Amino acid sequence: MITELTAEQYKALGFTPMHCYNSTDFVALNAGKVQCVHYLAWFDHEKLWATLILGEDEDSLRSPFSAPFGGFDCLHLPTDEMVETIFSDLKVFASGKGKNLFITLPPPFYSSTIYSFAVRAMNDPSITVTADYNFHYTTADAPEYDLHLPRSARRNLRLANEAGFHFQLVMDEEKKKEVYEVIRRNREALGYPLRMTFNQVMDTSRIVNADFFLLRDNEKNPVAAAICFHAATGIVQLIYWGELLEYRRLHPMSLLAMHLFRHYYEAGITIVDVGPSSTDGIPNRGLCAFKQNIGCRMTPKFRLKIT
């Protein structure tokens, strides 16, 4: 049976969430973006089963309400009966508020529990499931990065290497602003607005460990940049990256990808989550092709609509 807790009671449960976006600190930082936050838990004879954090606005209940994904935290691998109970309780909870409920699960490499919820949802006619195309890089491939690439990608990497670009991990806050500015200019040129301001990125980086990277030319001009969050143990998520379009013919993103993946391999990170390349299940085939060409693998990212 579902139990609603206060933020303090939820935090006192004392478990480590599956990923950073389910942490109480991250939720508290973003709580002002919704009307209220619901901290939900399931217990079996006072033993914690699972938890879920929902944001409520005028139209819906959502997990997440300000993040790439949210979903359930389970203390043990859930049985199908347990998952069925959780979904049944959530239908009653959402119905009582007269709202639809949306849950975006992490890609399955974050937890073995993901498929337990996705498969049960697929077999429930009252739940609509959409699968987005999500890509990740396994850093074990990084030492021989170019050997895993198709011929055209190796050519692009060679052109970027010949251009003499330099890779840099940025520590100074002013240079972090430079990283953000490269990405902002990239998105502006392509017509895609950034969802986070620089200040919001920095506020989040005080809660979630974040890395900032620059690629520069021989004159030390910025060429491309990336921002990554340490989303879970052994996993970083590529939040933003991009190149200045005047350098695109030299393929700096190919070189930036190689350096990123090798950096995290050397740091002991197992997976770089490069993120989705679709919207509501409709793929951006050019973006999918780019990520495949730099050695990424695809897994689904499930979105559930519970009515």
Secondary structure, 3 states (H helix, E strand, C coil): CEEEECHHHHHHCCCCCCCHHHCHHHHHHHHHHCCEEEEEEEEECCEEEEEEEEEECCCEEEECCCCCCCCCEECCCCCHHHHHHHHHHHHHHHHHHCCEEEEECCCHHHCCCHHHHHHHHHCCCCEEEEEEEEEEEEHHHHHHHHHHCCHHHHHHHHHHHHCCCEEEEECCHHHHHHHHHHHHHHHHHHCCCCCCCHHHHHHHHCCCCEEEEEEECCCCCEEEEEEEEEEECCEEEEEEEEECHHHHHHCHHHHHHHHHHHHHHHCCCCEEEEEECEECCEECHHHHHHHHHCCCEEEEEEEEEEC
